[in-house]
């Protein structure tokens, strides 16, 4: 187990790092989080891009720079919620487009969308989708908040030599 001094030192070094500079270094670095792909296999549907998911995960990891498995888990939770949220937006968009394609829809585009929205709002589908989106947003925000609390807690730990 790392000593608190080593953890503090790693954090300080990580803050000074500017990351990879060359294109090949950035490409190599983007794959750092790809250890097993398990997260992509359970979240990415057959018609979705595992590469796009891994790119989102790599971007979050590069931006947040988790220092241990606890922080990495919170970042993975955030990315899972982010990915599902974008999927829910696509589903909502398709629901509205599908309802607007109804042959009985009004002739103008805004009238078609208004009618589609009213029809969907009266059904359980759109309110359910909005509750789902809200839940995913809250999961993302809670994980982000916990990540910030984790960093505050770790930075407040006293630095002592525990190697003896």
C-alpha positions in Angstrom: 0.0 0.0 0.0 1.3 3.5 -0.8 2.3 5.8 1.9 0.5 9.0 2.3 3.7 10.8 1.3 3.9 8.9 -1.9 0.2 9.6 -2.6 0.7 13.3 -2.0 3.8 13.3 -4.2 2.0 11.5 -7.0 -0.8 14.1 -6.8 1.7 17.0 -6.9 3.5 15.5 -9.9 0.1 14.8 -11.6 -0.9 18.5 -11.3 2.3 19.6 -13.0 1.9 17.2 -15.9 0.8 18.7 -19.2 0.2 15.2 -20.6 1.4 13.8 -23.9 2.5 16.3 -26.6 3.0 14.3 -29.8 0.2 12.7 -31.8 1.5 9.2 -31.1 1.8 10.0 -27.4 -1.8 11.2 -27.3 -3.0 8.1 -29.1 -1.1 5.8 -26.7 -2.4 7.8 -23.7 -6.0 7.6 -24.9 -5.8 3.8 -24.5 -4.6 4.0 -20.9 -8.0 3.3 -19.4 -8.7 0.4 -21.7 -7.7 -2.5 -19.6 -10.5 -5.0 -20.2 -13.3 -3.3 -22.1 -15.8 -4.7 -19.6 -17.6 -1.4 -19.2 -18.0 -1.0 -22.9 -19.3 -4.5 -23.3 -22.1 -4.0 -20.8 -23.1 -0.4 -21.7 -22.6 -0.1 -25.4 -25.5 -1.6 -27.5 -24.8 -3.5 -30.7 -25.7 -0.6 -32.9 -23.5 1.8 -30.9 -19.8 2.4 -31.3 -17.5 0.9 -28.6 -14.8 3.1 -29.9 -16.9 6.2 -29.3 -17.6 5.0 -25.7 -13.9 4.4 -25.1 -13.1 7.8 -26.4 -15.6 9.4 -24.0 -14.1 7.3 -21.1 -10.6 8.3 -22.2 -11.5 12.0 -22.4 -13.0 11.9 -18.9 -10.0 10.1 -17.5 -7.6 12.5 -19.2 -9.6 15.5 -17.9 -10.2 14.3 -14.4 -7.0 12.3 -13.9 -8.2 9.9 -11.2 -5.4 8.8 -8.9 -6.7 5.5 -7.5 -9.3 2.9 -8.1 -11.9 4.7 -6.1 -11.7 7.8 -8.2 -11.5 5.7 -11.4 -14.8 4.0 -10.3 -16.5 7.4 -9.9 -15.3 8.5 -13.3 -16.6 5.2 -14.8 -19.9 5.8 -13.1 -20.0 9.3 -14.6 -19.3 8.1 -18.1 -21.9 5.3 -17.9 -24.5 7.9 -16.9 -23.3 10.3 -19.6 -23.5 7.5 -22.3 -26.9 6.4 -21.3 -28.1 10.1 -21.1 -27.0 10.7 -24.7 -28.8 7.5 -25.7 -32.0 8.7 -24.0 -31.7 12.0 -26.0 -31.5 10.0 -29.2 -34.5 7.9 -28.2 -36.5 11.1 -27.3 -35.6 12.7 -30.6 -36.7 9.6 -32.5 -40.0 9.4 -30.5 -40.8 13.0 -31.5 -39.8 12.5 -35.1 -41.8 9.4 -35.4 -44.9 11.1 -33.9 -44.4 14.1 -36.3 -44.3 11.7 -39.3 -48.0 10.8 -38.6 -49.9 11.3 -41.9 -52.6 13.1 -39.8 -50.1 15.7 -38.6 -50.5 19.4 -39.4 -48.7 20.7 -42.5 -46.2 23.1 -40.9 -43.1 21.8 -39.2 -43.6 23.6 -35.9 -47.2 22.5 -35.8 -46.2 18.9 -36.4 -43.6 19.0 -33.6 -46.2 20.7 -31.3 -48.8 18.0 -32.0 -46.2 15.3 -31.6 -45.1 16.7 -28.3 -48.7 17.0 -27.0 -49.5 13.4 -28.1 -46.3 12.1 -26.4 -46.8 14.1 -23.3 -50.2 12.6 -22.9 -48.7 9.1 -23.1 -46.5 7.5 -20.5 -43.5 7.3 -22.8 -42.2 10.9 -22.8 -42.7 11.6 -19.1 -40.9 8.2 -18.4 -38.0 9.3 -20.7 -37.7 12.6 -18.8 -37.6 10.8 -15.5 -34.9 8.5 -16.8 -32.9 11.5 -18.1 -33.2 13.2 -14.7 -32.1 10.0 -12.9 -29.0 9.7 -15.2 -28.2 13.4 -14.7 -28.4 12.9 -10.9 -26.1 9.9 -11.1 -23.6 11.9 -13.0 -23.8 14.8 -10.7 -23.6 12.7 -7.5 -20.5 10.8 -8.8 -18.9 14.1 -9.8 -19.7 15.6 -6.3 -18.3 12.4 -4.6 -15.1 12.7 -6.8 -14.6 16.3 -5.7 -15.2 15.3 -2.0 -12.7 12.4 -2.5 -10.0 14.8 -3.8 -10.7 17.3 -0.9 -10.4 14.5 1.6 -7.2 13.2 0.2 -5.6 16.6 -0.1 -6.4 17.3 3.6 -4.7 14.1 4.8 -1.6 14.8 6.8 1.6 13.8 5.1 3.5 11.4 7.3 6.2 8.8 6.7 4.5 5.4 7.2 7.4 3.4 5.7 8.8 2.4 9.1 
